[in-house]
Amino acid sequence: MLALSGVSKSFDLKEGRYCAVDKVSLEVRAGAIHGIIGASGAGKSTLLRLINLLERPDAGTVTLDGRLLTEMPEKLLRRERQKIGMIFQQFNLVGNATVSRNVAIPLELAGAPRSGRMERVRECLHFVGLESKADQYPAQLSGGQRQRVAIARALANSPKLLLCDEPTSALDPGTTADILDVLQHINDMLRVTVVIVTHELDVVRKICTDVSVMEGGRIVDSFSRGDGGFLAPKGHSGSYRERITGKAGEAHV
Ligand SMILES: Nc1ncnc2c1ncn2[C@@H]1O[C@H](COP(=O)(O)OP(=O)(O)OP(=O)(O)O)[C@@H](O)[C@H]1O
């Protein structure tokens, strides 16, 4: 459903040009929960932002459901982007807007008819179990509740793809488990394909069906749950593949 082909992105730094994502090709299956894991600075977040063209690639193509996003005029791209939701580590909610208004904003931006908006907001808040918080402000909520609001907001326009940038890195283990359950539920019930950037092995073990490992701007390994499950022995060291699957394996891309 999503294909990146030869995608690259460099940034101009004081010391010169820095290649954050280097000729990455990646296929994400419809219905997958696809993890992108790697050390800090590997290029994971940049890669995620290249998928919805928040960051424009210097080279390469991004195709969503057979439509070439990288070739689309800006107006069409804005419409196509509505099929892609995104959530962030720091939630990125609007602080001076209520929970329901936060969820309503993408509907307003998409030009959804006013009459149906509040019903859709209620549906999305119900889905994440936060209907009772509709009139509160983000500052009155816990981290986990804020991330649920961000998820409800990302679901408002019924996306087919949900991009998650370190969605649990600011949360404690219990809340992390709750948020991963919500993401799993979105994948199961709404058939939304999920791409999740993380540096947490447990996130990958718990919900990902497919994994790409990033290092130095490149994808250096990729594997699937079907290759033998994700049950790593405690304290295991080695490559990401070994630490996630418990098995060594030839890196293959
Ligand atoms: N807008 C930017 N301008 C300059 N350099 C950038 C920009 N965005 C990212 N970089 C650089 O690109 C590299 C990759 O960053 P990125 O955030 O994609 O990595 P990451 O794997 O997500 O790391 P982390 O897990 O720490 O978030 C880093 O060295 C970063 O400093």
The ligand as a MOL file (V3000), in Angstrom:
LIG
                    3D

  0  0  0     0  0            999 V3000
M  V30 BEGIN CTAB
M  V30 COUNTS 31 33 0 0 0
M  V30 BEGIN ATOM
M  V30 1 N 15.7310 19.7370 9.7660 0
M  V30 2 C 16.9560 19.2640 9.9720 0
M  V30 3 N 18.0520 20.0420 9.7710 0
M  V30 4 C 19.2830 19.5410 9.9510 0
M  V30 5 N 19.5640 18.2720 10.3270 0
M  V30 6 C 18.5220 17.4610 10.5590 0
M  V30 7 C 17.1640 17.9020 10.3940 0
M  V30 8 N 16.3480 16.8610 10.6800 0
M  V30 9 C 17.1520 15.8260 11.0130 0
M  V30 10 N 18.4570 16.1830 10.9420 0
M  V30 11 C 19.6160 15.3150 11.2080 0
M  V30 12 O 19.4250 14.0910 10.5210 0
M  V30 13 C 19.8650 12.9940 11.3190 0
M  V30 14 C 18.7420 11.9970 11.4770 0
M  V30 15 O 17.7410 12.5700 12.3310 0
M  V30 16 P 16.4090 11.8130 12.7060 0
M  V30 17 O 15.6650 12.6610 13.6770 0
M  V30 18 O 15.7220 11.3970 11.4620 0
M  V30 19 O 16.9940 10.5120 13.4120 0
M  V30 20 P 16.2690 9.4790 14.3590 0
M  V30 21 O 16.7620 8.1380 13.9630 0
M  V30 22 O 14.7920 9.6980 14.3090 0
M  V30 23 O 16.8430 9.8760 15.7620 0
M  V30 24 P 16.1110 9.9990 17.2000 0
M  V30 25 O 15.7490 8.5820 17.5660 0
M  V30 26 O 17.1490 10.5890 18.0660 0
M  V30 27 O 14.9250 10.8770 16.9830 0
M  V30 28 C 20.3280 13.5850 12.6470 0
M  V30 29 O 21.7320 13.6940 12.6300 0
M  V30 30 C 19.6810 14.9480 12.6830 0
M  V30 31 O 20.4400 15.8760 13.4120 0
M  V30 END ATOM
M  V30 BEGIN BOND
M  V30 1 1 1 2
M  V30 2 1 2 3
M  V30 3 2 2 7
M  V30 4 2 3 4
M  V30 5 1 4 5
M  V30 6 2 5 6
M  V30 7 1 6 7
M  V30 8 1 6 10
M  V30 9 1 7 8
M  V30 10 2 8 9
M  V30 11 1 9 10
M  V30 12 1 10 11
M  V30 13 1 11 12
M  V30 14 1 11 30
M  V30 15 1 12 13
M  V30 16 1 13 14
M  V30 17 1 13 28
M  V30 18 1 14 15
M  V30 19 1 15 16
M  V30 20 2 16 17
M  V30 21 1 16 18
M  V30 22 1 16 19
M  V30 23 1 19 20
M  V30 24 2 20 21
M  V30 25 1 20 22
M  V30 26 1 20 23
M  V30 27 1 23 24
M  V30 28 2 24 25
M  V30 29 1 24 26
M  V30 30 1 24 27
M  V30 31 1 28 29
M  V30 32 1 28 30
M  V30 33 1 30 31
M  V30 END BOND
M  V30 END CTAB
M  END
